[in-house]
Amino acid sequence: MGIFDSIRSWNRVRQTRNELYSLTSRELDDLGISRGDIPLVARRAVKK
């Protein structure tokens, strides 16, 4: 993985994480995600 791929991947994880953090607790609960799980969920979502 080159430097640009690494930066692109990091940015996608950051954007996904920020979007998840912007959800309400109710919305996260509906998705089955707790606030503590957000970093892991964001990394997994981007790797797919």
Secondary structure in CASP SS format (residue, H / E / C, confidence):
PFRMAT SS
TARGET T0000
AUTHOR 0000-0000-0000
METHOD secondary structure of the structure
MODEL  1
M C 1.00
G C 1.00
I H 1.00
F H 1.00
D H 1.00
S H 1.00
I H 1.00
R H 1.00
S H 1.00
W H 1.00
N H 1.00
R H 1.00
V H 1.00
R H 1.00
Q H 1.00
T H 1.00
R H 1.00
N H 1.00
E H 1.00
L H 1.00
Y H 1.00
S C 1.00
L C 1.00
T C 1.00
S H 1.00
R H 1.00
E H 1.00
L H 1.00
D H 1.00
D H 1.00
L H 1.00
G C 1.00
I C 1.00
S C 1.00
R H 1.00
G H 1.00
D H 1.00
I H 1.00
P H 1.00
L H 1.00
V H 1.00
A H 1.00
R H 1.00
R H 1.00
A H 1.00
V H 1.00
K H 1.00
K C 1.00
END
